[in-house]
Amino acid sequence: MNKIVIITGASRGIGAATALTLASQGYKVCVNYRINKSAANQVVDTIIQQGGQAFAHQADVSQEHEVSELFLAVDRQFGCITHLVNNVGILFPQSKLIDMDAKRINKILTTNVTSYFLCCKEAIKRMQAGSAIVNVSSGAARSGSANEYIDYAASKGAVETLTKGLSIELAAQGIRVNCVRPGFIHTDIHRDGGEPNRVARLTPHIPMQRGGTAEEVAKAIAWLLSADASYTTGTFVDVTGGK
Ligand SMILES: NC(=O)c1ccc[n+]([C@@H]2O[C@H](COP(=O)([O-])OP(=O)(O)OC[C@H]3O[C@@H](n4cnc5c(N)ncnc54)[C@H](OP(=O)(O)O)[C@@H]3O)[C@@H](O)[C@H]2O)c1
């Protein structure tokens, strides 16, 4: 199979690590990003230097027309995609629910949930038997993230329900849909939550006594996308150090 993948939010963090991992496994990679063009180009340059194929495409994937353009760009560059990693995720500064407004909540939901629906829709118009989707949830879907960001945690709950339902809708067509749940991973996202050193603070509560790396999450995503996971669909893989 000619493997062609879109990874949303691949300029940094888990998405960037996934782009590098999949490129090393022979995937042609579309590195989606929202604003950070130089970081996205750096991921693409690294892939090309290592002999792979990749290009960067700017799109805010919470916007339907931008998602359409993203998929059309990949059609033109590589052909129909065979694999999708819905990885985009944002959070806002830690806050109790009583202090959240509709603007914040809706931004979280459109970015973290609507984008996953829109990208799945465009992907399955093109996918055939043997294709696969991985959605990136969070341990927050299980914990609820009280006093920090219930809005974010709830968005990840929705991602998990989408994964379950869509996996069943597509199972007979041979298209698999799975999910990874990262725990506390060293990336920039914690800075956006107002606590860059959050992973260090929470390390004593992690059974393995350390935060995870983006590469460790990327490897779980790569396995779920691969033919090695050919009988696995509607499944959730925790990458949480035992938490
Ligand atoms: N890190 C953790 O501890 C952790 C734990 C559990 C789950 N997760 C999940 O893992 C995923 C990746 O998180 P991360 O920590 O790697 O995040 P990150 O380092 O903050 O990177 C976020 C990425 O998403 C992109 N992005 C944000 N909004 C976008 C939009 N509307 N359209 C397109 N791209 C957009 C950013 O692009 P720009 O560079 O252009 O801004 C960036 O590439 C998220 O779904 C997150 O919820 C992370």
The ligand as an SDF file (V2000), in Angstrom:
LIG
                    3D

 48 52  0  0  0  0  0  0  0  0999 V2000
    1.2270   16.9900   26.0360 N   0  0  0  0  0  0  0  0  0  0  0  0
    0.4430   16.3120   26.8700 C   0  0  0  0  0  0  0  0  0  0  0  0
    0.7320   16.1570   28.0730 O   0  0  0  0  0  0  0  0  0  0  0  0
   -0.8400   15.7150   26.3460 C   0  0  0  0  0  0  0  0  0  0  0  0
   -1.5460   14.8720   27.2030 C   0  0  0  0  0  0  0  0  0  0  0  0
   -2.7180   14.3050   26.7680 C   0  0  0  0  0  0  0  0  0  0  0  0
   -3.1730   14.5610   25.4870 C   0  0  0  0  0  0  0  0  0  0  0  0
   -2.4840   15.3860   24.6810 N   0  0  0  0  0  0  0  0  0  0  0  0
   -3.0210   15.6340   23.3430 C   0  0  0  0  0  0  0  0  0  0  0  0
   -2.0440   15.3840   22.3690 O   0  0  0  0  0  0  0  0  0  0  0  0
   -2.2910   16.2140   21.2200 C   0  0  0  0  0  0  0  0  0  0  0  0
   -1.0260   16.9770   20.8780 C   0  0  0  0  0  0  0  0  0  0  0  0
   -0.6870   17.7610   21.9930 O   0  0  0  0  0  0  0  0  0  0  0  0
    0.7540   18.4410   22.1660 P   0  0  0  0  0  0  0  0  0  0  0  0
    1.0310   18.4320   23.6180 O   0  0  0  0  0  0  0  0  0  0  0  0
    1.7280   17.8390   21.2210 O   0  0  0  0  0  0  0  0  0  0  0  0
    0.3830   19.9450   21.7270 O   0  0  0  0  0  0  0  0  0  0  0  0
    1.3190   21.1960   21.3600 P   0  0  0  0  0  0  0  0  0  0  0  0
    2.7470   20.8740   21.5930 O   0  0  0  0  0  0  0  0  0  0  0  0
    0.7060   22.3630   22.0400 O   0  0  0  0  0  0  0  0  0  0  0  0
    1.0970   21.3390   19.7600 O   0  0  0  0  0  0  0  0  0  0  0  0
   -0.1630   21.6730   19.2780 C   0  0  0  0  0  0  0  0  0  0  0  0
   -0.1570   21.5390   17.7780 C   0  0  0  0  0  0  0  0  0  0  0  0
   -1.4970   21.7630   17.2940 O   0  0  0  0  0  0  0  0  0  0  0  0
   -1.4750   22.7710   16.2780 C   0  0  0  0  0  0  0  0  0  0  0  0
   -2.7760   23.4390   16.2710 N   0  0  0  0  0  0  0  0  0  0  0  0
   -3.4390   24.0120   17.3030 C   0  0  0  0  0  0  0  0  0  0  0  0
   -4.6400   24.4640   16.9040 N   0  0  0  0  0  0  0  0  0  0  0  0
   -4.7620   24.1410   15.5980 C   0  0  0  0  0  0  0  0  0  0  0  0
   -5.7710   24.3420   14.6180 C   0  0  0  0  0  0  0  0  0  0  0  0
   -6.9200   24.9520   14.9250 N   0  0  0  0  0  0  0  0  0  0  0  0
   -5.5520   23.8820   13.3520 N   0  0  0  0  0  0  0  0  0  0  0  0
   -4.3920   23.2590   13.0410 C   0  0  0  0  0  0  0  0  0  0  0  0
   -3.3860   23.0380   13.9320 N   0  0  0  0  0  0  0  0  0  0  0  0
   -3.5830   23.4960   15.1820 C   0  0  0  0  0  0  0  0  0  0  0  0
   -0.2930   23.6480   16.6210 C   0  0  0  0  0  0  0  0  0  0  0  0
    0.1110   24.3650   15.4670 O   0  0  0  0  0  0  0  0  0  0  0  0
    1.0270   25.7300   15.5720 P   0  0  0  0  0  0  0  0  0  0  0  0
    2.4250   25.2630   15.8820 O   0  0  0  0  0  0  0  0  0  0  0  0
    0.9230   26.3170   14.2100 O   0  0  0  0  0  0  0  0  0  0  0  0
    0.4460   26.5550   16.6670 O   0  0  0  0  0  0  0  0  0  0  0  0
    0.7080   22.5680   17.0760 C   0  0  0  0  0  0  0  0  0  0  0  0
    1.2920   21.9380   15.9460 O   0  0  0  0  0  0  0  0  0  0  0  0
   -3.4730   17.1190   21.5930 C   0  0  0  0  0  0  0  0  0  0  0  0
   -4.6710   16.5600   21.1000 O   0  0  0  0  0  0  0  0  0  0  0  0
   -3.4670   17.0710   23.1180 C   0  0  0  0  0  0  0  0  0  0  0  0
   -4.7300   17.3110   23.6550 O   0  0  0  0  0  0  0  0  0  0  0  0
   -1.3200   15.9820   25.0700 C   0  0  0  0  0  0  0  0  0  0  0  0
  1  2  1  0
  2  3  2  0
  2  4  1  0
  4  5  1  0
  4 48  2  0
  5  6  2  0
  6  7  1  0
  7  8  2  0
  8  9  1  0
  8 48  1  0
  9 10  1  0
  9 46  1  0
 10 11  1  0
 11 12  1  0
 11 44  1  0
 12 13  1  0
 13 14  1  0
 14 15  2  0
 14 16  1  0
 14 17  1  0
 17 18  1  0
 18 19  2  0
 18 20  1  0
 18 21  1  0
 21 22  1  0
 22 23  1  0
 23 24  1  0
 23 42  1  0
 24 25  1  0
 25 26  1  0
 25 36  1  0
 26 27  1  0
 26 35  1  0
 27 28  2  0
 28 29  1  0
 29 30  1  0
 29 35  2  0
 30 31  1  0
 30 32  2  0
 32 33  1  0
 33 34  2  0
 34 35  1  0
 36 37  1  0
 36 42  1  0
 37 38  1  0
 38 39  2  0
 38 40  1  0
 38 41  1  0
 42 43  1  0
 44 45  1  0
 44 46  1  0
 46 47  1  0
M  CHG  2   8   1  16  -1
M  END
$$$$
